[in-house]
Amino acid sequence: MTDEEALLLEKELLGLYVSDHPLLRAQDKLLKCCTALVEDLGQYADKSTLLVGGMITEAKTHQTKKGDTMMFFTLSGLSGSVEVTLFPRGYQKYGELVQKDELVILEATVEYKTGFGKKNGNGGNGDDADSVVEERPEVKLLCERVTPLAKARPASAKRREEADKAITAPVEATTDDEAPAPPVRVRRGPWLCVELHPEEMSLEGLRHLRQVLSQHPGPQSAALVFGSNGDKRIIELGDEVRVEPSAELLNALRLLSGVGYIYEEDKLK
């Protein structure tokens, strides 16, 4: 099995890359070819045109009222993602290049979607772990061009200068009635943190890890921790992987090869 095949299997089993990430391998070229990272899009002005690199993680087509085909897809970075719209004319040119797990450089326009996010079921009062706070509007991208990373050229000095000039203060969210910025749900701890040593884990071990976590569903968030304090990387498993931190779960995790310390954190650093 090749390294690429092993990474794809990790993604299929756990829903994320553990031992490595294709974006980490391509980081040098990615930084040379893009003018903005997915994680930093919120600092650019509305209607800015940028070169944004990342991995396509989801894609779906849509039929317009006129019968034309367009596409919505997700571009992911190492610690963030953004929804991208590819209109019918662009879909005709670049639709076949939008494939899941492909690394691409997009020429795209920043668009801020205003509105109010959902509150939690009990109304989002401040005492609840899922209470809401103010945040900037959600950023999206309108795609104009798709280039496979393997064929992308380094971004020109002019494009980088244009991107630097587009960096602005946080965008204020307003409606026609000058409504305040939209609230957004903030996730707080405690977190169940599971330290992993990927070099000690087999693919069968990854299967067992997913099985153990899925067999103990509950209310608590979980995260995987890699490396030491000097070079630590933390991956949040998201709302789809919440667990009950019972003694049974902890004992099952400790039996897995490649699992180190298991502990709780109020905040992830």
C-alpha positions in Angstrom: 0.0 0.0 0.0 1.4 3.4 -1.0 1.6 6.4 1.4 -1.2 8.1 -0.6 -3.5 5.0 -0.3 -2.8 4.8 3.4 -3.8 8.5 3.8 -7.0 8.0 1.9 -7.9 5.0 4.1 -7.2 7.0 7.2 -9.6 9.7 5.9 -12.2 7.1 5.2 -11.9 5.4 8.6 -11.6 8.4 10.8 -13.0 11.3 8.8 -9.6 13.1 9.0 -6.0 12.5 8.2 -3.9 11.4 11.2 -0.3 10.4 10.3 0.1 13.0 7.6 -1.9 15.4 5.5 -1.7 16.0 1.7 -1.7 19.8 2.4 1.4 19.5 4.6 3.2 17.7 1.9 2.3 20.4 -0.7 2.7 23.3 1.7 5.8 24.8 0.1 4.2 25.0 -3.4 0.9 26.0 -2.0 2.4 29.1 -0.3 4.2 30.1 -3.5 1.1 29.8 -5.7 -1.6 31.4 -3.5 -2.1 34.9 -2.1 -4.4 33.9 0.7 -4.9 30.9 2.9 -8.4 29.5 3.6 -7.9 30.2 7.4 -7.2 33.9 6.7 -10.0 34.8 4.3 -11.9 36.7 7.0 -9.4 39.5 7.0 -9.9 40.4 3.3 -12.3 43.0 2.0 -15.6 42.1 0.4 -15.2 41.7 -3.4 -11.5 41.1 -3.2 -10.0 38.8 -5.9 -7.5 36.3 -4.5 -5.6 33.2 -5.3 -6.7 30.6 -2.7 -5.2 27.2 -2.3 -6.5 24.1 -0.6 -8.1 20.7 -0.9 -11.6 20.0 -2.3 -13.5 18.0 0.4 -17.1 18.1 -0.9 -18.8 19.0 -4.1 -22.3 18.9 -5.5 -23.9 20.2 -8.7 -27.1 22.2 -9.0 -29.5 22.9 -11.8 -30.6 26.5 -12.3 -34.1 27.5 -13.3 -32.8 27.9 -16.9 -31.5 24.3 -16.8 -27.8 25.2 -16.6 -25.5 23.3 -14.3 -23.5 25.0 -11.6 -21.6 23.7 -8.6 -21.1 24.3 -4.9 -18.0 22.8 -3.3 -15.9 23.1 -0.1 -12.3 24.1 -0.1 -10.4 23.1 3.0 -7.1 24.2 4.5 -5.3 22.7 7.4 -7.6 24.3 10.0 -10.5 25.8 8.2 -12.8 25.5 5.2 -14.9 27.8 2.9 -17.9 27.3 0.7 -17.2 28.0 -3.0 -19.7 28.7 -5.8 -18.9 27.9 -9.4 -21.4 29.4 -11.7 -22.6 27.8 -15.0 -20.0 29.4 -17.3 -17.2 28.5 -14.9 -18.6 25.0 -14.5 -18.4 24.4 -18.2 -14.7 25.3 -18.2 -13.6 23.9 -14.9 -16.3 21.6 -13.5 -14.3 18.4 -14.4 -11.4 19.7 -12.3 -13.4 19.9 -9.1 -12.9 16.4 -7.7 -12.9 15.3 -4.0 -9.4 15.3 -2.4 -7.9 17.3 -5.2 -5.4 20.0 -4.4 -6.2 23.2 -6.3 -5.5 26.9 -6.6 -8.7 29.0 -7.1 -8.9 32.5 -8.5 -12.0 33.7 -6.6 -13.8 36.7 -5.3 -14.5 37.1 -1.6 -18.2 37.5 -0.6 -19.6 38.0 2.8 -22.9 36.5 3.7 -24.8 38.5 6.2 -27.6 37.2 8.5 -28.0 35.7 11.9 -26.6 32.3 12.9 -28.7 29.7 14.7 -28.9 29.8 18.5 -28.9 26.6 20.5 -32.1 24.9 21.6 -32.4 26.6 25.0 -32.1 30.1 23.5 -28.4 30.5 23.8 -28.2 32.0 27.4 -24.8 32.8 28.7 -24.7 29.9 31.2 -24.9 27.3 28.5 -21.8 25.7 26.9 -23.2 26.4 23.5 -24.1 30.1 24.0 -23.6 32.6 21.2 -21.3 35.6 20.8 -20.8 38.2 18.1 -18.6 37.4 15.1 -18.0 38.6 11.6 -20.3 37.6 8.7 -19.6 34.2 7.1 -17.1 34.4 4.2 -17.7 32.6 0.9 -15.9 32.5 -2.4 -17.2 33.0 -6.0 -14.9 30.9 -8.2 -13.6 32.3 -11.5 -10.9 29.8 -12.3 -9.7 26.4 -11.0 -6.1 25.2 -11.5 -4.7 21.9 -10.2 -1.9 22.6 -7.8 0.4 20.4 -9.8 0.0 22.8 -12.8 -0.2 26.1 -10.9 2.5 28.8 -11.3 3.8 31.0 -8.5 1.7 34.0 -7.7 3.2 37.2 -9.3 4.4 40.1 -7.2 1.5 42.2 -8.6 -1.1 39.6 -7.3 0.5 39.5 -3.9 0.5 43.3 -3.7 -3.2 43.4 -4.7 -4.0 40.8 -2.0 -2.0 42.8 0.7 -3.9 45.9 -0.2 -7.2 44.0 0.3 -6.5 43.2 3.9 -8.9 45.3 6.0 -10.4 45.7 9.4 -13.1 43.2 10.4 -16.2 43.6 8.2 -19.2 45.0 10.1 -22.4 42.9 9.5 -25.4 45.1 8.8 -28.8 44.7 7.2 -31.0 47.4 5.7 -32.1 48.2 9.3 -28.5 48.5 10.5 -28.8 45.3 12.6 -25.8 44.3 14.7 -23.2 41.7 13.7 -24.6 38.2 13.5 -24.1 35.9 16.5 -22.3 32.6 16.1 -22.2 29.5 18.2 -19.0 29.1 20.2 -17.9 25.6 21.4 -16.4 25.4 24.8 -14.9 22.5 26.9 -14.3 20.4 28.6 -12.6 18.4 25.9 -11.5 14.7 26.1 -8.0 14.8 24.6 -6.4 11.6 23.3 -2.7 11.8 22.6 -1.7 9.7 19.6 1.6 8.4 18.3 0.8 7.7 14.6 4.1 5.9 14.0 3.0 3.2 16.5 -0.5 2.8 15.0 -1.4 0.4 12.2 -4.4 0.8 9.9 -6.2 -1.8 12.0 -5.5 0.3 15.0 -7.2 3.3 13.3 -10.2 1.1 12.7 -10.3 0.2 16.3 -10.0 3.8 17.4 -13.0 4.8 15.3 -14.9 1.8 16.6 -14.2 2.6 20.2 -15.2 6.3 19.9 -18.4 5.5 18.1 -19.4 2.9 20.7 -19.4 5.5 23.5 -21.5 8.4 22.3 -22.2 11.2 24.7 -22.2 15.0 25.2 -18.4 15.7 25.5 -16.2 17.0 22.7 -13.1 15.1 21.7 -9.8 16.0 20.2 -6.7 14.2 19.0 -3.3 15.5 20.1 -0.1 14.9 18.2 3.5 15.7 19.2 5.0 17.2 22.3 4.6 20.7 23.9 7.3 22.1 21.6 5.6 20.9 18.4 2.0 20.0 19.3 -0.9 19.7 16.9 -4.5 19.4 18.0 -7.3 18.2 15.7 -10.9 18.8 16.9 -13.1 15.9 15.9 -16.2 18.0 15.6 -19.9 17.6 16.7 -20.2 14.3 14.8 -17.8 12.7 17.3 -18.9 13.4 20.9 -18.3 10.8 23.6 -19.2 9.8 27.1 -15.9 9.9 29.0 -16.7 6.8 31.1 -14.2 4.5 32.7 -15.1 1.9 30.1 -14.2 4.3 27.2 -10.9 5.3 28.9 -9.9 1.7 29.5 -10.7 0.7 25.9 -8.6 3.6 24.5 -5.7 2.7 26.7 -5.6 -0.8 25.2 -5.1 0.6 21.7 -1.5 0.7 20.3 -0.3 4.2 19.7 -2.5 5.9 22.3 -0.6 7.9 24.9 -2.0 10.2 27.6 -5.8 10.7 27.8 -6.9 13.8 29.7 -9.5 16.6 29.9 -8.9 20.3 28.9 -11.2 23.2 29.4 -9.7 25.1 26.5 -7.7 23.9 23.5 -4.5 25.7 22.9 
